[in-house]
């Protein structure tokens, strides 16, 4: 029984280290390209991204060479829910060259990367 609990303890430690290392991401190193949405055929495109522990799945609808809507399917975000406010900003700007939401940089970049992925 002692070995069992020792094994569980080691497992928890390894999981904690894994989560910590996943959260340690240099946000400045994440580069977001800005696809030319005017060159994208009309349709709805699925994009996914992972930035540290943040995971995003979303659908981007393009119509007449413009972002019409961005719908979050999944946003595993920890404390980055406020980053979802970046979506109307992307649509208003018709660009991924927008500022990240303060206090939710990781989630903001994950959303931007998912939109980028959708339009590749």
Sine and cosine of phi, psi and omega as CSV:
sin_phi,cos_phi,sin_psi,cos_psi,sin_omega,cos_omega
0.00,0.00,-0.59,0.81,0.00,-1.00
-0.88,0.48,-0.67,0.75,0.01,-1.00
-0.90,0.44,-0.61,0.79,0.01,-1.00
-0.87,0.49,-0.76,0.65,-0.01,-1.00
-0.91,0.40,-0.57,0.82,0.06,-1.00
-0.90,0.43,-0.66,0.75,0.04,-1.00
-0.89,0.45,-0.66,0.75,0.04,-1.00
-0.90,0.44,-0.68,0.73,0.00,-1.00
-0.87,0.49,-0.71,0.71,0.02,-1.00
-0.89,0.46,-0.66,0.75,0.02,-1.00
-0.87,0.50,-0.71,0.70,0.02,-1.00
-0.89,0.46,-0.65,0.76,0.02,-1.00
-0.90,0.45,-0.71,0.70,0.01,-1.00
-0.90,0.45,-0.64,0.76,0.04,-1.00
-0.89,0.45,-0.69,0.73,0.02,-1.00
-0.89,0.46,-0.68,0.74,0.03,-1.00
-0.89,0.45,-0.66,0.75,0.00,-1.00
-0.88,0.47,-0.71,0.70,0.03,-1.00
-0.90,0.44,-0.69,0.72,0.01,-1.00
-0.87,0.49,-0.72,0.69,-0.01,-1.00
-0.92,0.40,-0.56,0.83,0.06,-1.00
-0.92,0.40,-0.50,0.87,-0.01,-1.00
-0.99,0.15,-0.31,0.95,-0.03,-1.00
-1.00,0.04,0.99,0.10,-0.03,-1.00
-0.85,-0.53,0.73,-0.69,0.06,-1.00
-0.97,0.23,0.98,-0.19,-0.08,-1.00
-0.88,0.47,-0.51,0.86,0.01,-1.00
-0.93,0.36,-0.38,0.93,-0.02,-1.00
-0.99,0.15,-0.20,0.98,0.00,-1.00
-0.99,0.10,0.91,-0.40,-0.04,-1.00
-0.98,-0.20,0.78,-0.63,0.03,-1.00
-0.96,-0.28,0.87,-0.49,0.10,-0.99
-1.00,0.09,0.33,-0.94,-0.06,-1.00
-0.90,-0.44,1.00,0.04,-0.02,-1.00
-0.85,0.53,0.56,-0.83,0.03,-1.00
-0.98,0.18,0.99,-0.12,-0.06,-1.00
-0.88,0.48,-0.38,0.92,0.02,-1.00
-0.92,0.40,-0.33,0.94,-0.01,-1.00
-1.00,-0.10,0.04,1.00,-0.05,-1.00
-1.00,-0.09,0.76,-0.66,0.04,-1.00
-0.91,0.42,0.50,-0.86,0.05,-1.00
-0.83,0.56,0.64,-0.77,0.03,-1.00
0.41,-0.91,-0.01,-1.00,0.06,-1.00
-0.90,-0.43,0.76,-0.65,-0.12,-0.99
-0.83,-0.56,0.67,-0.74,0.02,-1.00
-1.00,-0.06,0.72,-0.70,0.06,-1.00
-0.77,-0.63,0.54,-0.84,0.04,-1.00
-0.71,-0.71,0.44,-0.90,0.09,-1.00
-0.38,-0.92,0.32,-0.95,0.07,-1.00
-0.63,-0.78,0.85,-0.53,0.05,-1.00
-0.81,-0.59,0.96,-0.27,-0.10,-0.99
0.86,0.51,-0.76,-0.65,0.00,-1.00
-0.99,0.12,-0.10,1.00,-0.06,-1.00
-0.99,0.10,0.76,-0.65,0.05,-1.00
-0.81,-0.58,0.67,-0.74,-0.02,-1.00
-0.73,-0.68,0.69,-0.72,0.21,-0.98
-0.78,-0.63,0.74,-0.68,-0.02,-1.00
-0.48,-0.87,0.27,-0.96,0.10,-1.00
-0.90,-0.44,0.72,-0.69,0.03,-1.00
-0.91,-0.41,0.82,-0.57,0.06,-1.00
-0.97,-0.25,0.82,-0.58,0.01,-1.00
-0.91,-0.40,0.71,-0.70,0.03,-1.00
-0.58,-0.81,0.77,-0.64,0.00,-1.00
0.81,0.59,0.64,0.77,0.06,-1.00
0.95,0.33,0.43,0.90,-0.02,-1.00
-0.61,-0.79,0.49,-0.87,0.11,-0.99
-0.92,0.40,0.83,-0.55,0.07,-1.00
-0.99,-0.17,-0.66,0.75,0.02,-1.00
-0.39,-0.92,0.42,-0.91,0.11,-0.99
-0.73,-0.68,0.89,-0.45,-0.05,-1.00
-0.92,-0.40,0.86,-0.51,0.06,-1.00
-0.95,0.31,0.79,-0.61,0.09,-1.00
-0.99,-0.10,-0.67,0.74,0.00,-1.00
-0.54,-0.84,0.72,-0.69,0.08,-1.00
-0.63,-0.78,1.00,0.03,0.09,-1.00
-0.99,0.16,0.95,-0.30,-0.27,-0.96
-0.79,-0.62,-0.08,1.00,-0.08,-1.00
0.89,0.45,-0.92,-0.38,-0.01,-1.00
-0.96,-0.27,0.33,0.94,-0.09,-1.00
-0.98,-0.17,0.36,0.93,-0.02,-1.00
-0.84,0.54,-0.53,0.85,-0.02,-1.00
-0.89,0.47,-0.33,0.94,0.02,-1.00
-0.90,0.43,-0.35,0.94,-0.01,-1.00
-0.88,0.48,-0.29,0.96,0.07,-1.00
-0.92,0.39,-0.20,0.98,0.01,-1.00
-0.96,0.30,-0.37,0.93,-0.09,-1.00
-0.88,0.47,-0.78,0.62,0.04,-1.00
-0.90,0.44,-0.47,0.88,0.05,-1.00
-0.91,0.42,-0.67,0.74,0.05,-1.00
-0.88,0.48,-0.71,0.70,-0.03,-1.00
-0.91,0.42,-0.70,0.71,0.02,-1.00
-0.88,0.47,-0.67,0.74,-0.04,-1.00
-0.99,0.16,-0.30,0.95,-0.10,-0.99
0.80,0.60,0.65,0.76,-0.09,-1.00
-0.32,-0.95,0.42,-0.91,0.13,-0.99
-1.00,-0.05,0.00,1.00,0.04,-1.00
-1.00,0.06,0.94,0.33,0.00,-1.00
-0.79,-0.61,0.34,-0.94,0.03,-1.00
-0.96,0.27,0.59,-0.81,0.09,-1.00
-0.94,0.34,0.43,-0.90,0.06,-1.00
-0.96,0.29,0.80,-0.60,-0.02,-1.00
-0.86,0.50,0.75,-0.67,-0.01,-1.00
1.00,0.09,-0.06,1.00,-0.01,-1.00
-0.63,-0.77,0.71,0.70,-0.06,-1.00
-0.88,0.47,-0.71,0.71,-0.02,-1.00
-0.87,0.49,-0.73,0.68,0.02,-1.00
-0.92,0.39,-0.62,0.79,0.05,-1.00
-0.87,0.50,-0.73,0.68,-0.01,-1.00
-0.92,0.40,-0.58,0.81,0.04,-1.00
-0.90,0.44,-0.65,0.76,0.05,-1.00
-0.91,0.42,-0.72,0.70,0.03,-1.00
-0.87,0.50,-0.69,0.72,0.01,-1.00
-0.90,0.43,-0.59,0.81,0.02,-1.00
-0.92,0.39,-0.64,0.77,0.06,-1.00
-0.90,0.43,-0.70,0.71,0.06,-1.00
-0.83,0.56,-0.72,0.69,-0.02,-1.00
-0.88,0.47,-0.65,0.76,-0.02,-1.00
-0.88,0.48,-0.56,0.83,-0.10,-0.99
-0.99,-0.11,0.07,1.00,0.04,-1.00
-0.94,0.35,0.00,0.00,0.00,0.00
